[in-house]
Amino acid sequence: MESREKQIKREMGERLRFLRNSEGSTQETVAMALGCTADHLSRIENGERGPSFGILLEAGEYYHVSIDWILTGCHVSDSFSRQLIKIADELKMLAKGQETMNVENDK
């Protein structure tokens, strides 16, 4: 039975490999973008090593995913997503109101 730490490293590596394969990139290309060697990335993807915090940050930016997803496989919580959608809707309404005000001021 593998330890919890080994399981986490293995699962993170699987997610990073999935992302790389999804975009059809080589380990060399991604490693260069993340600031590490292809050998180091291979060890991370194989669960032999865990990614450093710096590599996690770079990977999140490179693949446009959250660090939470890389670490746990979980996306942002549903309640947080609902809050973001509500804020976005309110911003759209404010923007529409501003457009209306600008049109009226131009008359």
Secondary structure, DSSP 8 states (H G I E B T S, - for coil): ---HHHHHHHHHHHHHHHHHHHTT--HHHHHHHHTS-HHHHHHHHTTSS---HHHHHHHHHHHT--HHHHHHS--S-HHHHHHHHHHHHHHHHHHHHHHHHHHHHH-
